[in-house]
């Protein structure tokens, strides 16, 4: 997913990427990469069934970061949502890549 902040986008515009229903079985590892670059960056939020499991805002540099989140005590079908929100200008793009959900604990936490 990529959210472009240039015109005609305006502050608080957002892009959401919804997963299909995913099967959770107690101990799972949710991983993805994100990139947030620009002086007017907005925010990135990741939710599982509307419960926030990750949130970042502001410029993070021209770097891809890997996030690993241990998810426990969730069982059954659930949706993961990635939401990027435009900040205060056109210099602030957000991207995510390589999302995965695997059984077991993450090699390292977030």
Secondary structure, 3 states (H helix, E strand, C coil): CEECCCCCCCCCCEEEEECCCEEEEEEEEEEEEEEEECCCCCEEEEEECCEEEEEEECCCCCCCEEEEEEEEEEEEEECEEEEEECCCCCCCEEEEEEEEEEECCCCCCC
